[in-house]
Every structure is written in structure tokens, then in C-alpha cells.
Amino acid sequence: MKVIGLFAFIYLGAAWSQSAVPPAPPQAQAAPPDPAMPNLPDDAVVAVFDDGMKLTMAEFRRIYAILPPPNQQMALRDKQNFLHQWGLMRKLTQMGEKEKLDQEIPTKDALEYYRMMVLSQAKINSQVNSGSVEAGAVDTYYQGNKEKYKMVKVKAIYLAFSTTPATPVSSSKSGGKLPLTEEQAKAKADRLVKQIRTGADFVKLVKENSDDETSKNKDGDFATLRLADNVPDAIRAAVFALQQGETGDPVRQPNGFYILKAQEVTYRPLKEVEDEIFYQLRQEKFAKWMEQANRDVKVDFPNPAFLSGK
């Protein structure tokens, strides 16, 4: 069972490395080396197999690199067993080649299929990683899409409402104060917006009216939002339509209304987003290349019965 388990672990790594999914853009900084990796020079021999083949540290690192992260951990945790099973796989492979099993069907077809998978993935990786971005393209993109990098520091008043009739229990939970109905909360929100737009102190109104204790205790400070933040669409649309210092119309949410004020509007600086833009432009260029490659593939089907399934 131990042999089967380790075989599964090695084959899983091989299958993972053959995935035809384009890789994510590389990070700005390479991940630090695994501290469990032996600190040996590349030419250090770390294993000698029974046919005399010597495995160097550099070769072990290359084997390690094609494994998925969980299997990398397993390989480093039990290096002796991992390389023993690697040696067993080599021996079985050599035996299969000697018997010309690689020329038999379906093994021959499977080898060709996996060769095609690995090479097509290698081409995708090469195309992604070698894609160039023209000089000045990052700055041009930033200037033309600056709204994508907008940040709005928001203050808020939250007016809760109840969709169920008031009861003595709900009244006691709110300190004897009856919860507002949706219509009452909307009318109150409209009155507060009108007061704010005619000069009322927003923070004072927060202290007197907001039902959100967290932001209330921070003078109404709600959040500094970016377009990509995970917030309800209605909140996002309302916030990013505001100019600095402006208060929007009440925004309905399932259990209350928000009155949102754009306390400060800024933009993420180019220096902070230039890597993000660079990789986005490179991925867009790759996507165009991939679409063209796909369009260039022409397949004729001369036998209608093949596609009809009859």
C-alpha cells in the first residue's frame, strides 16, 4: 500500500504539471525558497541509482519544481522514500522500453497525448512570460483608466427598519423604542439628506441617528472603498458617483437605508499599480494571441454521420 500511495503522489504531480490552464501572472517578487530544501550546491550528488545513474541537487530541484505544493511538502518530508519510488519508476520505465511497450497501443497513443499536453502548456507558458509591453503603455493605460483606481473614504449614517410588525419583545430589544418601518426609515433618511445638503453637521447627525454602532463610534467613518471591493452593487454605484464632500440619496439595503458621504476622493498612485497594469496588459496581449491561434485552427468534417452520432 505504501508503494501505491507514493506512486499516486508522483503521478498526481505529473498530471498537475500537464494542466492546460494558462498560468497566473508571476508575482512581483519570487517566493522564498522552501527552508526544508537541503542547502547543497547544484553539482552535489544526492542519490545514486542501481544502474549507476547519479542524481545531483540541481536535478532534484527540477523534479521538485514540477510537483504541486502539497506533493512538494511530501517530497521534502520523506526524501528517501520519494527518491526510492522515483528509482522504481525509472526501473519500470526502462523495463517497459526494453519490451517496446511504448510502441504498443494504447500506451503509444497515451504517450503522444501527454507529450502534446506538456508541449502545448509549455508554449502557453512561453507566450505569457515572453509577452512584451510597449514603452509608455502602462502610463497611458493608467491615465486613460484612472477611475478604476479611485478610492473614496466614506462616512455613513445607517437607519435600520423592520419588515415585521412591532411586538413587545422587539420593542424591549431596542430599549423601548419601536423599530422603524421601511416607509418611516425612508422618510427619515430623506429628511436627514436634506438637512446635510443645507449645511447640517454630518457627524452630529451620525451621533444622533445612526443605528450602526461600529461606524457611529468612529464619527460615521464607514470604509475607504475601491471599485474592486466586495460590497453590494448599490453601495458601490452610489459611492463612486459622488464627488468629494458630496452626500448621496439614501441607498436601500435589505434591512435599512444608508446615507453615504464622500469624505475624501483619491486615486491609487501609478507606482502602486504599475505592476498590476503591466501584467494585465501582458495577459490581454496573450489573450489576443490565443484567440488568433484558435481562429487559425481549421478542422473539416467530411462525414456528416460522425457528428450526428448516427
VOPAGU-2260 file (C-alpha; in pm, 1 decimal, decimal comma):
REM VOPAGU-2260
SITE   aa  ch    i         X         Y         Z
SITE  MET   A    0       0,0       0,0       0,0
SITE  LYS   A    1     291,5     232,9      69,6
SITE  VAL   A    2     419,6     189,8    -286,2
SITE  ILE   A    3      74,7     260,8    -427,5
SITE  GLY   A    4      43,9     573,7    -214,6
SITE  LEU   A    5     375,9     714,8    -326,4
SITE  PHE   A    6     305,4     629,0    -689,0
SITE  ALA   A    7     -21,0     819,9    -660,5
SITE  PHE   A    8     168,2    1115,1    -520,9
SITE  ILE   A    9     420,5    1117,1    -807,1
SITE  TYR   A   10     159,7    1071,3   -1079,4
SITE  LEU   A   11     -57,3    1344,0    -930,5
SITE  GLY   A   12     235,9    1581,1    -968,2
SITE  ALA   A   13     281,2    1480,2   -1330,7
SITE  ALA   A   14     -86,1    1528,2   -1410,8
SITE  TRP   A   15     -88,9    1866,0   -1236,1
SITE  SER   A   16     210,7    1985,0   -1436,8
SITE  GLN   A   17      28,8    1895,0   -1759,1
SITE  SER   A   18    -277,0    2108,2   -1688,2
SITE  ALA   A   19    -368,3    2317,1   -1992,2
SITE  VAL   A   20    -480,0    2617,6   -1787,4
SITE  PRO   A   21    -281,1    2937,1   -1855,1
SITE  PRO   A   22     -74,2    3035,6   -1550,8
SITE  ALA   A   23    -149,8    3335,6   -1335,2
SITE  PRO   A   24      78,4    3637,4   -1384,4
SITE  PRO   A   25     403,0    3593,9   -1188,7
SITE  GLN   A   26     429,9    3780,7    -862,5
SITE  ALA   A   27     644,2    4090,9    -838,8
SITE  GLN   A   28     882,1    3900,6    -610,7
SITE  ALA   A   29     969,8    3534,9    -631,4
SITE  ALA   A   30     857,9    3319,7    -341,0
SITE  PRO   A   31    1139,1    3248,2     -92,0
SITE  PRO   A   32    1298,4    2903,1    -116,7
SITE  ASP   A   33    1149,6    2631,1      99,6
SITE  PRO   A   34    1358,7    2621,6     421,0
SITE  ALA   A   35    1328,6    2240,8     420,7
SITE  MET   A   36    1516,6    2219,9      88,7
SITE  PRO   A   37    1872,2    2094,2     155,3
SITE  ASN   A   38    2128,2    2372,9     119,7
SITE  LEU   A   39    2365,8    2190,8    -112,7
SITE  PRO   A   40    2547,6    2304,5    -428,6
SITE  ASP   A   41    2390,2    2215,4    -761,6
SITE  ASP   A   42    2660,9    1963,6    -851,2
SITE  ALA   A   43    2634,7    1774,0    -522,1
SITE  VAL   A   44    2531,2    1410,2    -584,2
SITE  VAL   A   45    2231,8    1332,0    -362,0
SITE  ALA   A   46    2136,2     984,5    -488,4
SITE  VAL   A   47    2288,6     703,0    -694,1
SITE  PHE   A   48    2050,0     454,4    -857,0
SITE  ASP   A   49    2120,2      85,4    -911,0
SITE  ASP   A   50    2204,9     138,2   -1278,5
SITE  GLY   A   51    2479,2     383,4   -1181,3
SITE  MET   A   52    2283,5     699,8   -1268,8
SITE  LYS   A   53    2372,9     984,4   -1032,9
SITE  LEU   A   54    2114,5    1244,7    -931,7
SITE  THR   A   55    2250,3    1589,8    -847,4
SITE  MET   A   56    2098,4    1853,0    -624,2
SITE  ALA   A   57    2013,6    2062,3    -930,8
SITE  GLU   A   58    1823,1    1768,0   -1081,2
SITE  PHE   A   59    1638,2    1708,5    -755,5
SITE  ARG   A   60    1532,6    2072,7    -751,2
SITE  ARG   A   61    1399,7    2038,0   -1107,0
SITE  ILE   A   62    1196,0    1730,7   -1009,5
SITE  TYR   A   63    1067,6    1918,1    -704,6
SITE  ALA   A   64     965,2    2216,9    -918,5
SITE  ILE   A   65     715,9    2016,6   -1129,1
SITE  LEU   A   66     525,3    1888,5    -825,8
SITE  PRO   A   67     217,8    2068,5    -686,3
SITE  PRO   A   68     276,1    2237,9    -347,7
SITE  PRO   A   69     125,3    1960,7    -127,1
SITE  ASN   A   70     341,4    1699,8    -300,2
SITE  GLN   A   71     648,7    1919,5    -271,5
SITE  GLN   A   72     599,9    1912,8     104,1
SITE  MET   A   73     570,0    1534,1      97,4
SITE  ALA   A   74     886,8    1501,5    -111,4
SITE  LEU   A   75    1089,1    1712,1     130,6
SITE  ARG   A   76     938,9    1548,2     438,7
SITE  ASP   A   77    1047,2    1198,5     322,5
SITE  LYS   A   78    1320,7    1248,3      64,2
SITE  GLN   A   79    1449,9     893,5      99,0
SITE  ASN   A   80    1119,6     725,7      16,5
SITE  PHE   A   81    1042,3     976,8    -257,1
SITE  LEU   A   82    1366,4     907,8    -442,6
SITE  HIS   A   83    1333,1     534,0    -381,9
SITE  GLN   A   84     997,4     542,6    -559,5
SITE  TRP   A   85    1145,0     767,3    -828,1
SITE  GLY   A   86    1409,0     499,1    -881,0
SITE  LEU   A   87    1137,8     233,0    -901,9
SITE  MET   A   88     957,7     434,3   -1166,6
SITE  ARG   A   89    1283,0     468,1   -1365,1
SITE  LYS   A   90    1339,7      93,9   -1348,4
SITE  LEU   A   91     983,6      11,8   -1458,1
SITE  THR   A   92    1011,2     264,9   -1740,4
SITE  GLN   A   93    1336,1     109,5   -1862,5
SITE  MET   A   94    1178,3    -234,7   -1848,8
SITE  GLY   A   95     880,9    -110,3   -2049,0
SITE  GLU   A   96    1107,5      47,6   -2310,4
SITE  LYS   A   97    1309,7    -272,4   -2336,7
SITE  GLU   A   98     989,4    -462,5   -2409,6
SITE  LYS   A   99     889,4    -185,9   -2656,8
SITE  LEU   A  100     570,7    -120,2   -2463,0
SITE  ASP   A  101     600,0     243,4   -2567,9
SITE  GLN   A  102     524,6     126,2   -2922,7
SITE  GLU   A  103     209,0     -62,4   -2830,2
SITE  ILE   A  104    -145,3      70,1   -2838,5
SITE  PRO   A  105    -282,6     229,5   -2620,9
SITE  THR   A  106      47,1     319,1   -2448,3
SITE  LYS   A  107     187,3     480,9   -2762,8
SITE  ASP   A  108    -123,5     695,3   -2801,6
SITE  ALA   A  109    -120,6     791,2   -2433,0
SITE  LEU   A  110     245,5     896,2   -2453,7
SITE  GLU   A  111     171,6    1111,4   -2757,9
SITE  TYR   A  112    -130,3    1263,6   -2586,4
SITE  TYR   A  113      65,9    1360,4   -2275,8
SITE  ARG   A  114     355,6    1485,1   -2489,3
SITE  MET   A  115     109,4    1708,7   -2672,7
SITE  MET   A  116     -37,0    1830,1   -2339,2
SITE  VAL   A  117     303,9    1914,3   -2193,6
SITE  LEU   A  118     429,9    2089,3   -2508,6
SITE  SER   A  119     110,8    2290,6   -2557,4
SITE  GLN   A  120     128,9    2403,3   -2195,3
SITE  ALA   A  121     497,1    2490,9   -2242,0
SITE  LYS   A  122     405,9    2705,9   -2542,5
SITE  ILE   A  123     133,8    2882,2   -2343,6
SITE  ASN   A  124     377,8    2949,4   -2058,9
SITE  SER   A  125     638,6    3076,9   -2303,7
SITE  GLN   A  126     390,6    3307,6   -2475,0
SITE  VAL   A  127     265,7    3452,3   -2145,8
SITE  ASN   A  128     610,2    3504,4   -1995,2
SITE  SER   A  129     774,3    3645,4   -2306,2
SITE  GLY   A  130     497,3    3889,3   -2389,6
SITE  SER   A  131     630,9    4243,6   -2408,8
SITE  VAL   A  132     452,1    4566,8   -2318,0
SITE  GLU   A  133     539,4    4872,2   -2522,5
SITE  ALA   A  134     721,4    5158,1   -2353,7
SITE  GLY   A  135     478,5    5405,1   -2204,4
SITE  ALA   A  136     182,3    5166,9   -2234,2
SITE  VAL   A  137     144,4    5133,5   -1857,0
SITE  ASP   A  138     132,9    5510,5   -1803,7
SITE  THR   A  139    -106,4    5554,9   -2096,7
SITE  TYR   A  140    -338,6    5288,8   -1959,0
SITE  TYR   A  141    -330,1    5442,5   -1611,4
SITE  GLN   A  142    -415,1    5790,2   -1738,4
SITE  GLY   A  143    -694,8    5657,9   -1958,9
SITE  ASN   A  144    -845,7    5437,0   -1688,8
SITE  LYS   A  145    -777,1    5636,3   -1375,6
SITE  GLU   A  146   -1132,8    5592,2   -1248,0
SITE  LYS   A  147   -1054,9    5221,1   -1198,4
SITE  TYR   A  148    -806,6    5323,1    -929,0
SITE  LYS   A  149   -1035,8    5565,3    -749,6
SITE  MET   A  150   -1062,8    5539,9    -371,8
SITE  VAL   A  151   -1342,4    5700,6    -171,5
SITE  LYS   A  152   -1326,2    5749,5     203,9
SITE  VAL   A  153   -1689,2    5716,9     311,0
SITE  LYS   A  154   -1885,8    5835,2     610,4
SITE  ALA   A  155   -2227,2    5679,9     667,1
SITE  ILE   A  156   -2549,8    5704,5     860,6
SITE  TYR   A  157   -2742,1    5378,4     881,6
SITE  LEU   A  158   -3115,3    5375,6     951,5
SITE  ALA   A  159   -3246,8    5027,8    1024,0
SITE  PHE   A  160   -3602,5    4922,5     954,2
SITE  SER   A  161   -3810,0    4616,8    1032,8
SITE  THR   A  162   -4025,6    4430,3     783,0
SITE  THR   A  163   -4225,7    4259,3    1060,4
SITE  PRO   A  164   -4484,6    4420,9    1287,6
SITE  ALA   A  165   -4351,9    4555,9    1617,8
SITE  THR   A  166   -4404,3    4336,9    1927,1
SITE  PRO   A  167   -4329,8    4389,4    2297,0
SITE  VAL   A  168   -4022,8    4165,1    2252,5
SITE  SER   A  169   -3881,7    4363,8    1957,2
SITE  SER   A  170   -3956,3    4686,2    2144,1
SITE  SER   A  171   -3766,6    4569,1    2453,1
SITE  LYS   A  172   -3466,8    4468,5    2241,8
SITE  SER   A  173   -3445,7    4821,5    2106,8
SITE  GLY   A  174   -3461,9    4981,0    2453,0
SITE  GLY   A  175   -3832,7    5050,8    2439,0
SITE  LYS   A  176   -3801,5    5227,5    2104,6
SITE  LEU   A  177   -4025,9    5089,4    1833,5
SITE  PRO   A  178   -3832,9    4983,8    1521,2
SITE  LEU   A  179   -3897,9    5193,1    1212,7
SITE  THR   A  180   -4095,8    5057,2     922,4
SITE  GLU   A  181   -3935,9    5078,7     580,5
SITE  GLU   A  182   -4152,9    5379,2     491,0
SITE  GLN   A  183   -4060,6    5559,0     814,7
SITE  ALA   A  184   -3689,3    5487,7     766,3
SITE  LYS   A  185   -3701,2    5617,5     408,3
SITE  ALA   A  186   -3881,5    5935,4     512,4
SITE  LYS   A  187   -3630,2    5992,9     793,0
SITE  ALA   A  188   -3337,8    5929,7     557,7
SITE  ASP   A  189   -3476,6    6182,9     308,1
SITE  ARG   A  190   -3510,5    6443,2     586,4
SITE  LEU   A  191   -3154,3    6386,5     703,3
SITE  VAL   A  192   -3014,2    6413,8     349,2
SITE  LYS   A  193   -3198,4    6742,1     305,3
SITE  GLN   A  194   -3052,3    6872,3     633,2
SITE  ILE   A  195   -2699,9    6766,5     534,9
SITE  ARG   A  196   -2726,0    6933,3     194,7
SITE  THR   A  197   -2835,9    7257,2     360,9
SITE  GLY   A  198   -2537,1    7263,0     594,0
SITE  ALA   A  199   -2614,8    7034,9     890,6
SITE  ASP   A  200   -2316,0    6873,1    1063,0
SITE  PHE   A  201   -2288,2    6516,5     929,1
SITE  VAL   A  202   -2103,0    6383,0    1234,7
SITE  LYS   A  203   -2363,9    6531,0    1469,8
SITE  LEU   A  204   -2639,0    6359,1    1272,4
SITE  VAL   A  205   -2443,0    6032,9    1284,5
SITE  LYS   A  206   -2426,9    6051,4    1664,0
SITE  GLU   A  207   -2797,2    6128,5    1692,7
SITE  ASN   A  208   -2940,9    5889,8    1434,2
SITE  SER   A  209   -2716,8    5608,7    1308,2
SITE  ASP   A  210   -2804,9    5251,7    1402,4
SITE  ASP   A  211   -2460,3    5118,1    1306,3
SITE  GLU   A  212   -2271,5    5127,4    1634,7
SITE  THR   A  213   -1933,5    5047,3    1477,0
SITE  SER   A  214   -1925,0    5346,3    1241,0
SITE  LYS   A  215   -2118,3    5560,7    1488,8
SITE  ASN   A  216   -1834,7    5524,0    1739,0
SITE  LYS   A  217   -1593,1    5645,8    1469,9
SITE  ASP   A  218   -1788,2    5960,6    1380,7
SITE  GLY   A  219   -1950,1    5781,9    1088,7
SITE  ASP   A  220   -1629,9    5651,0     928,2
SITE  PHE   A  221   -1751,0    5359,5     717,7
SITE  ALA   A  222   -1464,7    5249,2     491,6
SITE  THR   A  223   -1224,0    5356,3     220,9
SITE  LEU   A  224   -1364,7    5179,1     -82,9
SITE  ARG   A  225   -1210,8    5073,0    -413,1
SITE  LEU   A  226   -1405,9    4967,9    -719,2
SITE  ALA   A  227   -1294,8    4606,7    -683,4
SITE  ASP   A  228   -1403,5    4577,8    -318,8
SITE  ASN   A  229   -1665,6    4319,3    -232,4
SITE  VAL   A  230   -1958,4    4546,0    -145,6
SITE  PRO   A  231   -2321,4    4543,3    -266,0
SITE  ASP   A  232   -2361,1    4683,8    -617,5
SITE  ALA   A  233   -2598,9    4956,8    -499,7
SITE  ILE   A  234   -2345,4    5078,2    -242,0
SITE  ARG   A  235   -2063,2    5070,3    -498,0
SITE  ALA   A  236   -2263,7    5260,4    -759,8
SITE  ALA   A  237   -2372,8    5525,6    -510,2
SITE  VAL   A  238   -2026,8    5579,9    -360,5
SITE  PHE   A  239   -1835,9    5607,4    -687,5
SITE  ALA   A  240   -2088,3    5851,6    -832,0
SITE  LEU   A  241   -2009,2    6102,5    -555,0
SITE  GLN   A  242   -1774,9    6398,2    -571,5
SITE  GLN   A  243   -1559,8    6480,2    -271,1
SITE  GLY   A  244   -1772,0    6624,9       9,0
SITE  GLU   A  245   -2098,1    6522,5    -159,4
SITE  THR   A  246   -2377,2    6325,6      11,3
SITE  GLY   A  247   -2584,8    6089,0    -199,9
SITE  ASP   A  248   -2950,1    5990,0    -189,7
SITE  PRO   A  249   -3044,5    5715,0      58,9
SITE  VAL   A  250   -2941,1    5367,4     -54,7
SITE  ARG   A  251   -3177,6    5085,8      36,6
SITE  GLN   A  252   -3035,6    4759,5     165,3
SITE  PRO   A  253   -3233,7    4456,2     292,1
SITE  ASN   A  254   -3271,0    4587,3     648,5
SITE  GLY   A  255   -3201,2    4956,1     632,8
SITE  PHE   A  256   -3104,8    5271,0     443,3
SITE  TYR   A  257   -2752,8    5410,7     412,1
SITE  ILE   A  258   -2677,6    5779,9     378,9
SITE  LEU   A  259   -2329,6    5794,9     228,3
SITE  LYS   A  260   -2092,6    6090,6     214,7
SITE  ALA   A  261   -1769,7    6100,1      14,2
SITE  GLN   A  262   -1537,4    6242,6     277,9
SITE  GLU   A  263   -1229,4    6217,5      55,6
SITE  VAL   A  264   -1171,6    6108,0    -306,0
SITE  THR   A  265    -821,6    5999,6    -406,6
SITE  TYR   A  266    -654,9    5769,3    -660,1
SITE  ARG   A  267    -410,4    5487,2    -610,2
SITE  PRO   A  268     -75,3    5622,2    -733,7
SITE  LEU   A  269      76,3    5481,2   -1053,3
SITE  LYS   A  270     373,3    5343,5    -860,2
SITE  GLU   A  271     136,9    5128,0    -654,7
SITE  VAL   A  272     -49,8    4980,9    -952,7
SITE  GLU   A  273     209,5    4972,3   -1232,9
SITE  ASP   A  274     291,4    4602,6   -1183,6
SITE  GLU   A  275     -79,3    4519,1   -1178,8
SITE  ILE   A  276    -130,5    4712,4   -1503,8
SITE  PHE   A  277     178,6    4557,8   -1664,6
SITE  TYR   A  278      56,1    4203,2   -1600,5
SITE  GLN   A  279    -296,0    4294,3   -1711,8
SITE  LEU   A  280    -165,4    4434,3   -2042,3
SITE  ARG   A  281      52,8    4130,0   -2090,9
SITE  GLN   A  282    -239,6    3895,2   -2023,7
SITE  GLU   A  283    -458,5    4092,5   -2267,4
SITE  LYS   A  284    -188,6    4057,1   -2531,2
SITE  PHE   A  285    -169,0    3684,0   -2461,9
SITE  ALA   A  286    -549,6    3653,8   -2485,4
SITE  LYS   A  287    -543,8    3814,5   -2832,4
SITE  TRP   A  288    -266,0    3578,8   -2941,2
SITE  MET   A  289    -461,4    3280,2   -2808,4
SITE  GLU   A  290    -779,7    3391,2   -2984,4
SITE  GLN   A  291    -589,4    3421,9   -3311,9
SITE  ALA   A  292    -429,7    3080,2   -3265,3
SITE  ASN   A  293    -775,6    2935,7   -3203,1
SITE  ARG   A  294    -916,5    3103,6   -3515,7
SITE  ASP   A  295    -628,4    2964,5   -3719,5
SITE  VAL   A  296    -730,8    2607,6   -3638,6
SITE  LYS   A  297    -937,5    2466,1   -3924,2
SITE  VAL   A  298   -1099,3    2124,6   -3899,6
SITE  ASP   A  299   -1311,0    1974,2   -4178,3
SITE  PHE   A  300   -1564,3    1700,8   -4110,7
SITE  PRO   A  301   -1628,4    1519,6   -4440,2
SITE  ASN   A  302   -1854,5    1254,8   -4287,4
SITE  PRO   A  303   -2184,1    1401,0   -4155,3
SITE  ALA   A  304   -2265,5    1077,0   -3976,3
SITE  PHE   A  305   -1966,2    1128,9   -3746,9
SITE  LEU   A  306   -2109,1    1448,6   -3597,7
SITE  SER   A  307   -2470,1    1335,8   -3599,1
SITE  GLY   A  308   -2387,2    1036,7   -3384,4
SITE  LYS   A  309   -2588,0     804,0   -3607,9
